[in-house]
């Protein structure tokens, strides 16, 4: 018995009369049935999907309102416990173009995570790279490989693959933040590993220092410890604090006002979180940035290969993604799919519009497939 031919074929081919397709004939139909039996697909029937003239993302441009997310997360906090099995009370954004999967884009995961007062999220590790970004609140501590790290509004906390991590809420109030991971990329490339750790941390790990050990060693601009000269693939710094990000953005806009070229375009300042050991991205698969538009300013319209997720950190404005347009405010999240034009404008009655952004750009740069295009202003 031919074992291969005993497997039902999922291939379905149809001869059609269309430009670039062979003329439908009985012989062509017979050829297609043979292809189906042997699980073969000819390129001429698929080239429009496999090799389009420019990227055609399956993901949709979509907006999630922060107020609605927090309300649902709070309800989940009262109903769904945190512990083994669920591991985290993380509620993922499901892009409407991706068939209900918990993926914000084909490569990026974004979720709101919610921790109730006194709760502990147990320790685990995974091969997916991750970060946490805090829009509001404080009082939760993440413990990464034994290093206790404070989480506060505006802080960006990256975490490389296979690092042990747990969280605990040391306050009397719940706290929400967003998680970003490359889970969809790891899923499609079938490269995932996951391991559970301890159910509870050691008493000495529940400390609450103002600065983590990683910050004490690495958070000194332009200064590198000579004891740590190796080039690391992920950043060793576990927290990038808001006061530093805020100052860097303000200085760019101040320099622009003084007549120096310091911004991406008029009124548009931006910084990229970088790995202090090599100046590259903090994580190998995700690029993370903060953008600030002053009152009334508009970003240049940009298309790029790869997808992005944005969260409004503060302010209000208007964003356009492809044919979609939304008014956004603090906390709202939205997706920019591959090669769709994106523009952001700060409302004139707000001092600024601050946008946290993460993208899959490092993946495409690594395989030399990245492109970007700015539309004429």
KAZIWO-V744135 format. One record per backbone hydrogen bond with DSSP energy under -1.0 kcal/mol. NH is the residue of the N-H (numbers start at 1). CO is the residue of the C=O. If there is no record, write none. Layout:
((NH	CO) (NH	CO))
//
This chain:
((7	4) (21	18) (29	25) (30	26) (31	27) (32	28) (33	29) (34	30) (35	31) (36	32) (37	33) (38	34) (39	36) (40	35) (45	42) (46	43) (47	43) (49	46) (50	46) (51	47) (64	333) (69	65) (70	66) (71	67) (72	68) (73	69) (74	70) (75	71) (76	72) (77	73) (78	74) (80	76) (87	83) (88	86) (90	88) (91	112) (93	110) (95	103) (98	95) (101	98) (103	101) (104	108) (105	108) (109	181) (111	179) (112	91) (113	177) (114	89) (115	175) (119	116) (121	167) (123	198) (124	165) (125	195) (127	193) (130	159) (131	180) (132	157) (133	178) (134	155) (141	168) (142	149) (143	166) (144	147) (145	164) (147	144) (149	142) (151	140) (154	134) (155	152) (156	240) (157	132) (159	130) (162	126) (165	124) (166	143) (167	121) (168	141) (169	119) (170	139) (175	115) (177	113) (178	133) (179	111) (180	131) (181	109) (182	129) (185	107) (186	182) (187	183) (188	184) (189	185) (191	186) (195	125) (197	123) (205	202) (206	203) (216	212) (217	213) (218	214) (219	215) (220	218) (223	220) (228	225) (235	282) (240	156) (245	241) (246	242) (247	243) (248	244) (249	245) (250	246) (251	247) (252	248) (253	249) (254	250) (255	251) (256	252) (257	253) (258	254) (259	256) (260	255) (264	268) (268	265) (269	292) (271	290) (273	288) (275	280) (278	275) (279	275) (287	359) (289	357) (290	271) (291	355) (292	269) (293	353) (294	267) (295	351) (297	294) (299	344) (302	342) (303	373) (305	371) (308	336) (309	358) (310	334) (311	356) (312	332) (313	354) (314	354) (317	328) (318	345) (319	326) (320	343) (321	324) (322	341) (324	321) (326	319) (328	317) (331	312) (332	329) (333	64) (334	310) (335	62) (336	308) (339	304) (340	337) (342	302) (343	320) (345	318) (346	297) (347	316) (350	347) (353	293) (354	314) (355	291) (356	311) (357	289) (358	309) (359	287) (360	307) (363	360) (365	361) (366	362) (367	363) (368	365) (369	364) (373	303) (375	301))
//
